[in-house]
Amino acid sequence: MDKMKRQSFMHGGPVPAKKAATGGHWSMKLLQSMEDPNMVVESDSLTVTIKDAFPKAKHHYLILPKESISSLSSLTAKHVSLLEHMDERGQSLTKQLTDKNPNLEFRQGYHAVPSMSQLHMHVISQDFDSICLKTKKHWNSFTSDFFIDSQQIIKMLKSQNKVEIDRGKYEALLKADLVCHRCKHNPKNMPALVQHINTHLSQQ
């Protein structure tokens, strides 16, 4: 395994990278971010970890394979070790952050039906304190079953040699009523949800 290369928030110095490509469809922007030294947090022989360009929490990162894999449905049995490695990279990252701030909580996993091309695992703190968290779709994509834990995907791939996603089932979750991930309160709209989340943040 290559020695980890880390960006300034951990050990200083940006990760060397090729100049990011410009243009292209918005769904391909992750591929550009993987080569942007301003976005890269760390890199090894198999993966690149980047900051989410529109974070939905105080800490929001994406771990992507260097291998071209478009989505969960493209995974096969040969990718189990890769997903386990991505999971380990996420755990290592969250440990570094929680060592600095023990109050932080994280989840890591995948959107059932992602909007961006190139497989990516989210690593996101559970404060959801972000000006980028604006819509019901944003909220439900991280707090409902639409967000599938990394270990669950690994288990599915090990047992079935593939990952099957019922798009209709999962996309319906994005339209569900808002529910607080802490206390199951049902705010009527996003502004009310944000105000409610702030009450939890103030208690930390």
PyMOL commands that place a pseudoatom at each C-alpha (Angstrom):
pseudoatom trace, name=CA, resn=MET, resi=1, chain=A, elem=C, hetatm=0, pos=[0.000, 0.000, 0.000]
pseudoatom trace, name=CA, resn=ASP, resi=2, chain=A, elem=C, hetatm=0, pos=[1.306, 3.466, -0.850]
pseudoatom trace, name=CA, resn=LYS, resi=3, chain=A, elem=C, hetatm=0, pos=[2.117, 5.771, 2.013]
pseudoatom trace, name=CA, resn=MET, resi=4, chain=A, elem=C, hetatm=0, pos=[-0.905, 7.977, 2.645]
pseudoatom trace, name=CA, resn=LYS, resi=5, chain=A, elem=C, hetatm=0, pos=[-0.693, 11.491, 1.235]
pseudoatom trace, name=CA, resn=ARG, resi=6, chain=A, elem=C, hetatm=0, pos=[-2.609, 13.970, 3.337]
pseudoatom trace, name=CA, resn=GLN, resi=7, chain=A, elem=C, hetatm=0, pos=[-3.726, 17.527, 2.846]
pseudoatom trace, name=CA, resn=SER, resi=8, chain=A, elem=C, hetatm=0, pos=[-3.218, 20.499, 5.150]
pseudoatom trace, name=CA, resn=PHE, resi=9, chain=A, elem=C, hetatm=0, pos=[-5.999, 19.815, 7.660]
pseudoatom trace, name=CA, resn=MET, resi=10, chain=A, elem=C, hetatm=0, pos=[-4.092, 16.780, 8.898]
pseudoatom trace, name=CA, resn=HIS, resi=11, chain=A, elem=C, hetatm=0, pos=[-0.351, 17.064, 8.199]
pseudoatom trace, name=CA, resn=GLY, resi=12, chain=A, elem=C, hetatm=0, pos=[0.164, 20.036, 5.919]
pseudoatom trace, name=CA, resn=GLY, resi=13, chain=A, elem=C, hetatm=0, pos=[0.672, 20.420, 2.187]
pseudoatom trace, name=CA, resn=PRO, resi=14, chain=A, elem=C, hetatm=0, pos=[-1.749, 19.767, -0.668]
pseudoatom trace, name=CA, resn=VAL, resi=15, chain=A, elem=C, hetatm=0, pos=[-1.867, 16.466, -2.476]
pseudoatom trace, name=CA, resn=PRO, resi=16, chain=A, elem=C, hetatm=0, pos=[-0.104, 16.700, -5.842]
pseudoatom trace, name=CA, resn=ALA, resi=17, chain=A, elem=C, hetatm=0, pos=[-2.616, 16.271, -8.616]
pseudoatom trace, name=CA, resn=LYS, resi=18, chain=A, elem=C, hetatm=0, pos=[-3.104, 16.741, -12.300]
pseudoatom trace, name=CA, resn=LYS, resi=19, chain=A, elem=C, hetatm=0, pos=[-4.900, 19.844, -13.412]
pseudoatom trace, name=CA, resn=ALA, resi=20, chain=A, elem=C, hetatm=0, pos=[-8.623, 19.181, -13.160]
pseudoatom trace, name=CA, resn=ALA, resi=21, chain=A, elem=C, hetatm=0, pos=[-10.549, 18.919, -16.367]
pseudoatom trace, name=CA, resn=THR, resi=22, chain=A, elem=C, hetatm=0, pos=[-13.043, 21.629, -17.145]
pseudoatom trace, name=CA, resn=GLY, resi=23, chain=A, elem=C, hetatm=0, pos=[-16.463, 21.479, -18.712]
pseudoatom trace, name=CA, resn=GLY, resi=24, chain=A, elem=C, hetatm=0, pos=[-18.549, 18.353, -18.994]
pseudoatom trace, name=CA, resn=HIS, resi=25, chain=A, elem=C, hetatm=0, pos=[-21.897, 17.400, -17.486]
pseudoatom trace, name=CA, resn=TRP, resi=26, chain=A, elem=C, hetatm=0, pos=[-22.437, 18.284, -13.812]
pseudoatom trace, name=CA, resn=SER, resi=27, chain=A, elem=C, hetatm=0, pos=[-22.876, 14.620, -12.916]
pseudoatom trace, name=CA, resn=MET, resi=28, chain=A, elem=C, hetatm=0, pos=[-19.226, 14.027, -13.849]
pseudoatom trace, name=CA, resn=LYS, resi=29, chain=A, elem=C, hetatm=0, pos=[-17.846, 16.711, -11.507]
pseudoatom trace, name=CA, resn=LEU, resi=30, chain=A, elem=C, hetatm=0, pos=[-16.615, 14.131, -8.998]
pseudoatom trace, name=CA, resn=LEU, resi=31, chain=A, elem=C, hetatm=0, pos=[-14.011, 12.959, -11.501]
pseudoatom trace, name=CA, resn=GLN, resi=32, chain=A, elem=C, hetatm=0, pos=[-12.746, 16.530, -11.732]
pseudoatom trace, name=CA, resn=SER, resi=33, chain=A, elem=C, hetatm=0, pos=[-12.686, 16.946, -7.950]
pseudoatom trace, name=CA, resn=MET, resi=34, chain=A, elem=C, hetatm=0, pos=[-10.523, 13.821, -7.631]
pseudoatom trace, name=CA, resn=GLU, resi=35, chain=A, elem=C, hetatm=0, pos=[-7.795, 15.735, -9.460]
pseudoatom trace, name=CA, resn=ASP, resi=36, chain=A, elem=C, hetatm=0, pos=[-8.305, 19.084, -7.726]
pseudoatom trace, name=CA, resn=PRO, resi=37, chain=A, elem=C, hetatm=0, pos=[-5.696, 19.695, -4.974]
pseudoatom trace, name=CA, resn=ASN, resi=38, chain=A, elem=C, hetatm=0, pos=[-8.089, 22.113, -3.288]
pseudoatom trace, name=CA, resn=MET, resi=39, chain=A, elem=C, hetatm=0, pos=[-10.626, 19.315, -2.850]
pseudoatom trace, name=CA, resn=VAL, resi=40, chain=A, elem=C, hetatm=0, pos=[-8.418, 16.299, -2.126]
pseudoatom trace, name=CA, resn=VAL, resi=41, chain=A, elem=C, hetatm=0, pos=[-7.961, 15.391, 1.541]
pseudoatom trace, name=CA, resn=GLU, resi=42, chain=A, elem=C, hetatm=0, pos=[-5.926, 12.226, 1.143]
pseudoatom trace, name=CA, resn=SER, resi=43, chain=A, elem=C, hetatm=0, pos=[-5.049, 9.611, -1.440]
pseudoatom trace, name=CA, resn=ASP, resi=44, chain=A, elem=C, hetatm=0, pos=[-3.627, 6.105, -1.604]
pseudoatom trace, name=CA, resn=SER, resi=45, chain=A, elem=C, hetatm=0, pos=[-3.117, 3.506, -4.317]
pseudoatom trace, name=CA, resn=LEU, resi=46, chain=A, elem=C, hetatm=0, pos=[-6.820, 2.580, -4.435]
pseudoatom trace, name=CA, resn=THR, resi=47, chain=A, elem=C, hetatm=0, pos=[-8.849, 5.604, -3.341]
pseudoatom trace, name=CA, resn=VAL, resi=48, chain=A, elem=C, hetatm=0, pos=[-9.108, 9.361, -3.175]
pseudoatom trace, name=CA, resn=THR, resi=49, chain=A, elem=C, hetatm=0, pos=[-10.864, 11.192, -0.346]
pseudoatom trace, name=CA, resn=ILE, resi=50, chain=A, elem=C, hetatm=0, pos=[-12.283, 14.606, -1.193]
pseudoatom trace, name=CA, resn=LYS, resi=51, chain=A, elem=C, hetatm=0, pos=[-14.306, 17.292, 0.529]
pseudoatom trace, name=CA, resn=ASP, resi=52, chain=A, elem=C, hetatm=0, pos=[-17.932, 17.438, -0.567]
pseudoatom trace, name=CA, resn=ALA, resi=53, chain=A, elem=C, hetatm=0, pos=[-18.324, 20.594, -2.657]
pseudoatom trace, name=CA, resn=PHE, resi=54, chain=A, elem=C, hetatm=0, pos=[-21.734, 21.263, -1.076]
pseudoatom trace, name=CA, resn=PRO, resi=55, chain=A, elem=C, hetatm=0, pos=[-21.412, 19.764, 2.420]
pseudoatom trace, name=CA, resn=LYS, resi=56, chain=A, elem=C, hetatm=0, pos=[-24.603, 18.851, 4.234]
pseudoatom trace, name=CA, resn=ALA, resi=57, chain=A, elem=C, hetatm=0, pos=[-22.896, 18.912, 7.651]
pseudoatom trace, name=CA, resn=LYS, resi=58, chain=A, elem=C, hetatm=0, pos=[-19.869, 20.444, 9.357]
pseudoatom trace, name=CA, resn=HIS, resi=59, chain=A, elem=C, hetatm=0, pos=[-17.800, 17.478, 8.196]
pseudoatom trace, name=CA, resn=HIS, resi=60, chain=A, elem=C, hetatm=0, pos=[-18.730, 15.879, 4.882]
pseudoatom trace, name=CA, resn=TYR, resi=61, chain=A, elem=C, hetatm=0, pos=[-16.309, 13.890, 2.743]
pseudoatom trace, name=CA, resn=LEU, resi=62, chain=A, elem=C, hetatm=0, pos=[-16.481, 11.486, -0.181]
pseudoatom trace, name=CA, resn=ILE, resi=63, chain=A, elem=C, hetatm=0, pos=[-14.250, 8.454, -0.629]
pseudoatom trace, name=CA, resn=LEU, resi=64, chain=A, elem=C, hetatm=0, pos=[-13.948, 7.349, -4.252]
pseudoatom trace, name=CA, resn=PRO, resi=65, chain=A, elem=C, hetatm=0, pos=[-12.162, 4.436, -5.918]
pseudoatom trace, name=CA, resn=LYS, resi=66, chain=A, elem=C, hetatm=0, pos=[-9.521, 5.280, -8.496]
pseudoatom trace, name=CA, resn=GLU, resi=67, chain=A, elem=C, hetatm=0, pos=[-10.938, 2.452, -10.587]
pseudoatom trace, name=CA, resn=SER, resi=68, chain=A, elem=C, hetatm=0, pos=[-13.712, 3.626, -12.893]
pseudoatom trace, name=CA, resn=ILE, resi=69, chain=A, elem=C, hetatm=0, pos=[-16.930, 2.319, -11.298]
pseudoatom trace, name=CA, resn=SER, resi=70, chain=A, elem=C, hetatm=0, pos=[-20.063, 4.214, -12.217]
pseudoatom trace, name=CA, resn=SER, resi=71, chain=A, elem=C, hetatm=0, pos=[-22.434, 3.086, -9.437]
pseudoatom trace, name=CA, resn=LEU, resi=72, chain=A, elem=C, hetatm=0, pos=[-23.405, 0.408, -6.935]
pseudoatom trace, name=CA, resn=SER, resi=73, chain=A, elem=C, hetatm=0, pos=[-24.999, -1.644, -9.713]
pseudoatom trace, name=CA, resn=SER, resi=74, chain=A, elem=C, hetatm=0, pos=[-21.593, -1.948, -11.405]
pseudoatom trace, name=CA, resn=LEU, resi=75, chain=A, elem=C, hetatm=0, pos=[-20.062, -3.757, -8.436]
pseudoatom trace, name=CA, resn=THR, resi=76, chain=A, elem=C, hetatm=0, pos=[-19.164, -7.451, -8.606]
pseudoatom trace, name=CA, resn=ALA, resi=77, chain=A, elem=C, hetatm=0, pos=[-17.673, -9.947, -6.160]
pseudoatom trace, name=CA, resn=LYS, resi=78, chain=A, elem=C, hetatm=0, pos=[-14.170, -8.815, -7.092]
pseudoatom trace, name=CA, resn=HIS, resi=79, chain=A, elem=C, hetatm=0, pos=[-14.908, -5.396, -5.549]
pseudoatom trace, name=CA, resn=VAL, resi=80, chain=A, elem=C, hetatm=0, pos=[-15.493, -6.636, -1.991]
pseudoatom trace, name=CA, resn=SER, resi=81, chain=A, elem=C, hetatm=0, pos=[-11.925, -5.905, -0.915]
pseudoatom trace, name=CA, resn=LEU, resi=82, chain=A, elem=C, hetatm=0, pos=[-12.115, -2.444, -2.474]
pseudoatom trace, name=CA, resn=LEU, resi=83, chain=A, elem=C, hetatm=0, pos=[-15.292, -1.579, -0.564]
pseudoatom trace, name=CA, resn=GLU, resi=84, chain=A, elem=C, hetatm=0, pos=[-13.737, -2.903, 2.632]
pseudoatom trace, name=CA, resn=HIS, resi=85, chain=A, elem=C, hetatm=0, pos=[-10.740, -0.656, 1.999]
pseudoatom trace, name=CA, resn=MET, resi=86, chain=A, elem=C, hetatm=0, pos=[-13.013, 2.347, 1.411]
pseudoatom trace, name=CA, resn=ASP, resi=87, chain=A, elem=C, hetatm=0, pos=[-14.802, 1.542, 4.666]
pseudoatom trace, name=CA, resn=GLU, resi=88, chain=A, elem=C, hetatm=0, pos=[-11.469, 1.376, 6.508]
pseudoatom trace, name=CA, resn=ARG, resi=89, chain=A, elem=C, hetatm=0, pos=[-10.393, 4.718, 5.049]
pseudoatom trace, name=CA, resn=GLY, resi=90, chain=A, elem=C, hetatm=0, pos=[-13.645, 6.236, 6.303]
pseudoatom trace, name=CA, resn=GLN, resi=91, chain=A, elem=C, hetatm=0, pos=[-13.124, 4.804, 9.784]
pseudoatom trace, name=CA, resn=SER, resi=92, chain=A, elem=C, hetatm=0, pos=[-9.575, 6.136, 9.869]
pseudoatom trace, name=CA, resn=LEU, resi=93, chain=A, elem=C, hetatm=0, pos=[-10.745, 9.596, 8.852]
pseudoatom trace, name=CA, resn=THR, resi=94, chain=A, elem=C, hetatm=0, pos=[-13.525, 9.722, 11.440]
pseudoatom trace, name=CA, resn=LYS, resi=95, chain=A, elem=C, hetatm=0, pos=[-11.143, 8.541, 14.159]
pseudoatom trace, name=CA, resn=GLN, resi=96, chain=A, elem=C, hetatm=0, pos=[-8.818, 11.446, 13.408]
pseudoatom trace, name=CA, resn=LEU, resi=97, chain=A, elem=C, hetatm=0, pos=[-11.724, 13.864, 13.657]
pseudoatom trace, name=CA, resn=THR, resi=98, chain=A, elem=C, hetatm=0, pos=[-13.333, 12.369, 16.765]
pseudoatom trace, name=CA, resn=ASP, resi=99, chain=A, elem=C, hetatm=0, pos=[-9.949, 12.270, 18.518]
pseudoatom trace, name=CA, resn=LYS, resi=100, chain=A, elem=C, hetatm=0, pos=[-9.957, 16.056, 18.156]
pseudoatom trace, name=CA, resn=ASN, resi=101, chain=A, elem=C, hetatm=0, pos=[-13.650, 16.436, 19.009]
pseudoatom trace, name=CA, resn=PRO, resi=102, chain=A, elem=C, hetatm=0, pos=[-15.231, 13.504, 20.900]
pseudoatom trace, name=CA, resn=ASN, resi=103, chain=A, elem=C, hetatm=0, pos=[-18.707, 15.040, 20.497]
pseudoatom trace, name=CA, resn=LEU, resi=104, chain=A, elem=C, hetatm=0, pos=[-18.693, 14.316, 16.767]
pseudoatom trace, name=CA, resn=GLU, resi=105, chain=A, elem=C, hetatm=0, pos=[-20.746, 11.418, 15.407]
pseudoatom trace, name=CA, resn=PHE, resi=106, chain=A, elem=C, hetatm=0, pos=[-20.441, 10.055, 11.891]
pseudoatom trace, name=CA, resn=ARG, resi=107, chain=A, elem=C, hetatm=0, pos=[-22.130, 7.739, 9.441]
pseudoatom trace, name=CA, resn=GLN, resi=108, chain=A, elem=C, hetatm=0, pos=[-20.564, 6.393, 6.281]
pseudoatom trace, name=CA, resn=GLY, resi=109, chain=A, elem=C, hetatm=0, pos=[-22.456, 4.915, 3.406]
pseudoatom trace, name=CA, resn=TYR, resi=110, chain=A, elem=C, hetatm=0, pos=[-23.932, 5.269, -0.055]
pseudoatom trace, name=CA, resn=HIS, resi=111, chain=A, elem=C, hetatm=0, pos=[-26.969, 6.898, -1.603]
pseudoatom trace, name=CA, resn=ALA, resi=112, chain=A, elem=C, hetatm=0, pos=[-29.168, 4.180, -3.055]
pseudoatom trace, name=CA, resn=VAL, resi=113, chain=A, elem=C, hetatm=0, pos=[-29.669, 6.214, -6.236]
pseudoatom trace, name=CA, resn=PRO, resi=114, chain=A, elem=C, hetatm=0, pos=[-26.827, 8.754, -6.471]
pseudoatom trace, name=CA, resn=SER, resi=115, chain=A, elem=C, hetatm=0, pos=[-27.039, 11.784, -8.715]
pseudoatom trace, name=CA, resn=MET, resi=116, chain=A, elem=C, hetatm=0, pos=[-23.299, 11.886, -9.426]
pseudoatom trace, name=CA, resn=SER, resi=117, chain=A, elem=C, hetatm=0, pos=[-21.378, 9.458, -11.606]
pseudoatom trace, name=CA, resn=GLN, resi=118, chain=A, elem=C, hetatm=0, pos=[-18.438, 7.492, -10.123]
pseudoatom trace, name=CA, resn=LEU, resi=119, chain=A, elem=C, hetatm=0, pos=[-19.046, 5.343, -7.087]
pseudoatom trace, name=CA, resn=HIS, resi=120, chain=A, elem=C, hetatm=0, pos=[-18.564, 7.290, -3.855]
pseudoatom trace, name=CA, resn=MET, resi=121, chain=A, elem=C, hetatm=0, pos=[-19.009, 6.661, -0.166]
pseudoatom trace, name=CA, resn=HIS, resi=122, chain=A, elem=C, hetatm=0, pos=[-20.172, 9.545, 2.020]
pseudoatom trace, name=CA, resn=VAL, resi=123, chain=A, elem=C, hetatm=0, pos=[-18.561, 10.187, 5.387]
pseudoatom trace, name=CA, resn=ILE, resi=124, chain=A, elem=C, hetatm=0, pos=[-20.777, 12.729, 7.136]
pseudoatom trace, name=CA, resn=SER, resi=125, chain=A, elem=C, hetatm=0, pos=[-21.096, 14.101, 10.648]
pseudoatom trace, name=CA, resn=GLN, resi=126, chain=A, elem=C, hetatm=0, pos=[-24.538, 13.879, 12.195]
pseudoatom trace, name=CA, resn=ASP, resi=127, chain=A, elem=C, hetatm=0, pos=[-24.898, 17.547, 13.190]
pseudoatom trace, name=CA, resn=PHE, resi=128, chain=A, elem=C, hetatm=0, pos=[-26.276, 18.465, 9.720]
pseudoatom trace, name=CA, resn=ASP, resi=129, chain=A, elem=C, hetatm=0, pos=[-25.191, 22.024, 10.430]
pseudoatom trace, name=CA, resn=SER, resi=130, chain=A, elem=C, hetatm=0, pos=[-24.781, 23.473, 6.945]
pseudoatom trace, name=CA, resn=ILE, resi=131, chain=A, elem=C, hetatm=0, pos=[-26.191, 26.248, 4.774]
pseudoatom trace, name=CA, resn=CYS, resi=132, chain=A, elem=C, hetatm=0, pos=[-26.147, 23.738, 1.896]
pseudoatom trace, name=CA, resn=LEU, resi=133, chain=A, elem=C, hetatm=0, pos=[-28.852, 21.645, 3.553]
pseudoatom trace, name=CA, resn=LYS, resi=134, chain=A, elem=C, hetatm=0, pos=[-31.825, 23.278, 1.852]
pseudoatom trace, name=CA, resn=THR, resi=135, chain=A, elem=C, hetatm=0, pos=[-34.417, 20.806, 0.633]
pseudoatom trace, name=CA, resn=LYS, resi=136, chain=A, elem=C, hetatm=0, pos=[-36.459, 17.811, 1.777]
pseudoatom trace, name=CA, resn=LYS, resi=137, chain=A, elem=C, hetatm=0, pos=[-34.534, 15.719, -0.756]
pseudoatom trace, name=CA, resn=HIS, resi=138, chain=A, elem=C, hetatm=0, pos=[-31.241, 16.740, 0.830]
pseudoatom trace, name=CA, resn=TRP, resi=139, chain=A, elem=C, hetatm=0, pos=[-32.468, 15.785, 4.293]
pseudoatom trace, name=CA, resn=ASN, resi=140, chain=A, elem=C, hetatm=0, pos=[-34.114, 12.503, 3.392]
pseudoatom trace, name=CA, resn=SER, resi=141, chain=A, elem=C, hetatm=0, pos=[-31.154, 11.384, 1.309]
pseudoatom trace, name=CA, resn=PHE, resi=142, chain=A, elem=C, hetatm=0, pos=[-29.022, 11.264, 4.477]
pseudoatom trace, name=CA, resn=THR, resi=143, chain=A, elem=C, hetatm=0, pos=[-31.503, 10.420, 7.229]
pseudoatom trace, name=CA, resn=SER, resi=144, chain=A, elem=C, hetatm=0, pos=[-33.800, 7.811, 5.665]
pseudoatom trace, name=CA, resn=ASP, resi=145, chain=A, elem=C, hetatm=0, pos=[-33.063, 4.311, 4.381]
pseudoatom trace, name=CA, resn=PHE, resi=146, chain=A, elem=C, hetatm=0, pos=[-32.058, 6.007, 1.128]
pseudoatom trace, name=CA, resn=PHE, resi=147, chain=A, elem=C, hetatm=0, pos=[-28.662, 6.294, 2.835]
pseudoatom trace, name=CA, resn=ILE, resi=148, chain=A, elem=C, hetatm=0, pos=[-27.323, 2.734, 2.996]
pseudoatom trace, name=CA, resn=ASP, resi=149, chain=A, elem=C, hetatm=0, pos=[-24.555, 2.046, 5.504]
pseudoatom trace, name=CA, resn=SER, resi=150, chain=A, elem=C, hetatm=0, pos=[-21.231, 0.938, 4.068]
pseudoatom trace, name=CA, resn=GLN, resi=151, chain=A, elem=C, hetatm=0, pos=[-21.213, -2.339, 5.986]
pseudoatom trace, name=CA, resn=GLN, resi=152, chain=A, elem=C, hetatm=0, pos=[-24.674, -3.178, 4.660]
pseudoatom trace, name=CA, resn=ILE, resi=153, chain=A, elem=C, hetatm=0, pos=[-23.484, -2.758, 1.069]
pseudoatom trace, name=CA, resn=ILE, resi=154, chain=A, elem=C, hetatm=0, pos=[-20.424, -4.916, 1.751]
pseudoatom trace, name=CA, resn=LYS, resi=155, chain=A, elem=C, hetatm=0, pos=[-22.595, -7.621, 3.296]
pseudoatom trace, name=CA, resn=MET, resi=156, chain=A, elem=C, hetatm=0, pos=[-24.951, -7.549, 0.298]
pseudoatom trace, name=CA, resn=LEU, resi=157, chain=A, elem=C, hetatm=0, pos=[-22.084, -7.818, -2.165]
pseudoatom trace, name=CA, resn=LYS, resi=158, chain=A, elem=C, hetatm=0, pos=[-20.546, -10.731, -0.271]
pseudoatom trace, name=CA, resn=SER, resi=159, chain=A, elem=C, hetatm=0, pos=[-23.798, -12.684, -0.139]
pseudoatom trace, name=CA, resn=GLN, resi=160, chain=A, elem=C, hetatm=0, pos=[-25.184, -11.902, -3.607]
pseudoatom trace, name=CA, resn=ASN, resi=161, chain=A, elem=C, hetatm=0, pos=[-22.058, -11.000, -5.626]
pseudoatom trace, name=CA, resn=LYS, resi=162, chain=A, elem=C, hetatm=0, pos=[-23.898, -7.850, -6.701]
pseudoatom trace, name=CA, resn=VAL, resi=163, chain=A, elem=C, hetatm=0, pos=[-25.865, -4.925, -5.298]
pseudoatom trace, name=CA, resn=GLU, resi=164, chain=A, elem=C, hetatm=0, pos=[-29.490, -4.717, -6.388]
pseudoatom trace, name=CA, resn=ILE, resi=165, chain=A, elem=C, hetatm=0, pos=[-31.351, -1.447, -5.872]
pseudoatom trace, name=CA, resn=ASP, resi=166, chain=A, elem=C, hetatm=0, pos=[-35.081, -0.977, -6.293]
pseudoatom trace, name=CA, resn=ARG, resi=167, chain=A, elem=C, hetatm=0, pos=[-35.013, 2.574, -7.657]
pseudoatom trace, name=CA, resn=GLY, resi=168, chain=A, elem=C, hetatm=0, pos=[-38.733, 3.174, -7.195]
pseudoatom trace, name=CA, resn=LYS, resi=169, chain=A, elem=C, hetatm=0, pos=[-38.677, 2.072, -3.575]
pseudoatom trace, name=CA, resn=TYR, resi=170, chain=A, elem=C, hetatm=0, pos=[-35.716, 4.235, -2.639]
pseudoatom trace, name=CA, resn=GLU, resi=171, chain=A, elem=C, hetatm=0, pos=[-36.653, 7.297, -4.685]
pseudoatom trace, name=CA, resn=ALA, resi=172, chain=A, elem=C, hetatm=0, pos=[-40.033, 7.348, -2.897]
pseudoatom trace, name=CA, resn=LEU, resi=173, chain=A, elem=C, hetatm=0, pos=[-38.172, 7.851, 0.384]
pseudoatom trace, name=CA, resn=LEU, resi=174, chain=A, elem=C, hetatm=0, pos=[-36.929, 11.230, -0.816]
pseudoatom trace, name=CA, resn=LYS, resi=175, chain=A, elem=C, hetatm=0, pos=[-40.532, 12.488, -0.806]
pseudoatom trace, name=CA, resn=ALA, resi=176, chain=A, elem=C, hetatm=0, pos=[-41.343, 11.265, 2.699]
pseudoatom trace, name=CA, resn=ASP, resi=177, chain=A, elem=C, hetatm=0, pos=[-42.263, 13.654, 5.520]
pseudoatom trace, name=CA, resn=LEU, resi=178, chain=A, elem=C, hetatm=0, pos=[-39.438, 15.358, 7.375]
pseudoatom trace, name=CA, resn=VAL, resi=179, chain=A, elem=C, hetatm=0, pos=[-38.390, 13.557, 10.559]
pseudoatom trace, name=CA, resn=CYS, resi=180, chain=A, elem=C, hetatm=0, pos=[-35.674, 14.634, 12.999]
pseudoatom trace, name=CA, resn=HIS, resi=181, chain=A, elem=C, hetatm=0, pos=[-32.909, 12.025, 13.076]
pseudoatom trace, name=CA, resn=ARG, resi=182, chain=A, elem=C, hetatm=0, pos=[-32.460, 12.604, 16.825]
pseudoatom trace, name=CA, resn=CYS, resi=183, chain=A, elem=C, hetatm=0, pos=[-35.929, 12.658, 18.364]
pseudoatom trace, name=CA, resn=LYS, resi=184, chain=A, elem=C, hetatm=0, pos=[-38.324, 11.801, 15.491]
pseudoatom trace, name=CA, resn=HIS, resi=185, chain=A, elem=C, hetatm=0, pos=[-40.021, 15.206, 15.669]
pseudoatom trace, name=CA, resn=ASN, resi=186, chain=A, elem=C, hetatm=0, pos=[-41.946, 16.044, 12.470]
pseudoatom trace, name=CA, resn=PRO, resi=187, chain=A, elem=C, hetatm=0, pos=[-41.253, 19.655, 11.446]
pseudoatom trace, name=CA, resn=LYS, resi=188, chain=A, elem=C, hetatm=0, pos=[-43.582, 21.069, 8.814]
pseudoatom trace, name=CA, resn=ASN, resi=189, chain=A, elem=C, hetatm=0, pos=[-40.893, 22.417, 6.494]
pseudoatom trace, name=CA, resn=MET, resi=190, chain=A, elem=C, hetatm=0, pos=[-37.132, 22.858, 6.097]
pseudoatom trace, name=CA, resn=PRO, resi=191, chain=A, elem=C, hetatm=0, pos=[-36.859, 26.191, 7.953]
pseudoatom trace, name=CA, resn=ALA, resi=192, chain=A, elem=C, hetatm=0, pos=[-38.667, 24.591, 10.902]
pseudoatom trace, name=CA, resn=LEU, resi=193, chain=A, elem=C, hetatm=0, pos=[-36.365, 21.569, 10.682]
pseudoatom trace, name=CA, resn=VAL, resi=194, chain=A, elem=C, hetatm=0, pos=[-33.241, 23.737, 10.712]
pseudoatom trace, name=CA, resn=GLN, resi=195, chain=A, elem=C, hetatm=0, pos=[-34.545, 25.620, 13.739]
pseudoatom trace, name=CA, resn=HIS, resi=196, chain=A, elem=C, hetatm=0, pos=[-35.280, 22.317, 15.449]
pseudoatom trace, name=CA, resn=ILE, resi=197, chain=A, elem=C, hetatm=0, pos=[-31.820, 20.900, 14.667]
pseudoatom trace, name=CA, resn=ASN, resi=198, chain=A, elem=C, hetatm=0, pos=[-30.290, 23.993, 16.245]
pseudoatom trace, name=CA, resn=THR, resi=199, chain=A, elem=C, hetatm=0, pos=[-31.933, 23.110, 19.533]
pseudoatom trace, name=CA, resn=HIS, resi=200, chain=A, elem=C, hetatm=0, pos=[-30.047, 19.802, 19.505]
pseudoatom trace, name=CA, resn=LEU, resi=201, chain=A, elem=C, hetatm=0, pos=[-26.784, 21.531, 18.572]
pseudoatom trace, name=CA, resn=SER, resi=202, chain=A, elem=C, hetatm=0, pos=[-27.153, 23.964, 21.456]
pseudoatom trace, name=CA, resn=GLN, resi=203, chain=A, elem=C, hetatm=0, pos=[-27.364, 21.045, 23.880]
pseudoatom trace, name=CA, resn=GLN, resi=204, chain=A, elem=C, hetatm=0, pos=[-24.040, 19.563, 22.786]
for i in range(1, 204): cmd.bond("trace and resi %d" % i, "trace and resi %d" % (i + 1))
show_as sticks, trace
zoom trace
